[in-house]
Each structure stands twice: as structure tokens, then as C-alpha cells.
Amino acid sequence: MRSPRGARSGQPFTAASPPGTGKAGKSDAKGKESRRWRDGLDKALELAAACPDTRVVAICDREGDNWDLMEKAHAREAEALFRASRSTRRRAFDAAGGKRDLWVHAAALPLVAVKTIDIEACGGPRAREKRTGVRLEVRAGFVDLVPPKDQPRGTPPLRMLAVRVLEIDPPPSLSTGCCSPPSATQRRTTRSSS
């Protein structure tokens, strides 16, 4: 297996005021953010076409958790990783065909690993101290995402590999919300095999 060679493209984003308006428009910021992720996927597709022997993966943060973007990645057979956003309220089909909250569904996925890591310190508004020996559980499995209500009737579900990472027994100070939240994240990828 080849090791990663580096990042090809990255775009900083701030929801700054559009020139002459004096205020940042929320819908304008959302549109710029959405366009940024579409452009990033397009660049990854261009690079993959130019380098067919190289694995190219588009990586999207929570703001890239967008149905149209995921659908585009599937349609173009692009490899993409999406960090899940709770605010999208994604649902997945369960084994019986019912619809469940994706976060609840992912908590029941098979446990594939327990890892111990160190988390580096960082500053800023969500500052945290360095922590060593942090234990994480990793759950993973395929999920069929329910299309959002704004999609046309008959839109098929999207099959993705979901990966859920959760800190085991976080310190009480993190559980009560007085500091940074415990390590908990969910990712989805279009990757169908390892």
C-alpha cells in the first residue's frame, strides 16, 4: 500500500461581509460554503482523471455534509470522505426498512477497533489541554442514507460506509460541557472497500 503524498488543494473560508453590505449574510455564507465544497470535489475529480494510478480522496468537513454533493460524488464514482453534521438530521434505513436517526444507527454499528491516542493541545475559543492515553471506540458499517425531504419522490438512498469514533469514559470535566466536548465524530465515505 502506498503512503499519502500530501494535499493538492485547500480553500480557507470566512463568512465575511460581502463588499458594500456591512453585514455577513447567512444565506450568502452558506452558498459560498456549498460552492467551496463543490469546487473541491471538482478539483479532486480533475486530479484523479489526470493521475489514474493515484488514489485521490476529496475530504469535506461538516459544512460539506450536503446531499447534492454526496450524490455527485456517487454519480462520478469519486472517492470522498464527509464529516457528518448533526444539524443535517440525516436518517438511515435500518435492517427492517424503517428510518432511524443516523447517529443512533451508527452507535449500533459493529465495533471494529478500540484505539488509544494522544490529543495535542490547541488554543482558540475551544482551547484544550494536551491529553494522553485517550481511548476511542471505532464502529463502522455500510448505511443506506434516506434522501432528504426536499429531494424528488423516488430518489434512491445513498449507500455509504459510516465510521463512528467515540471517546470511552471521557473525564467528567469534558462530559459536563465546561471544556471542549469529548472526542465524538462520525464520518461517511463513498469508499466501498478497503
PyMOL commands that set and color helices and strands:
alter all, ss='L'
color gray80, all
select helices_A, chain A and resi 26-50+62-64+67-75+86-88+102-107+172-175
alter helices_A, ss='H'
color red, helices_A
select strands_A, chain A and resi 57-60+79-83+91-93+99-101+111-119+131-145+158-167+184-189
alter strands_A, ss='S'
color yellow, strands_A
deselect
rebuild
show_as cartoon
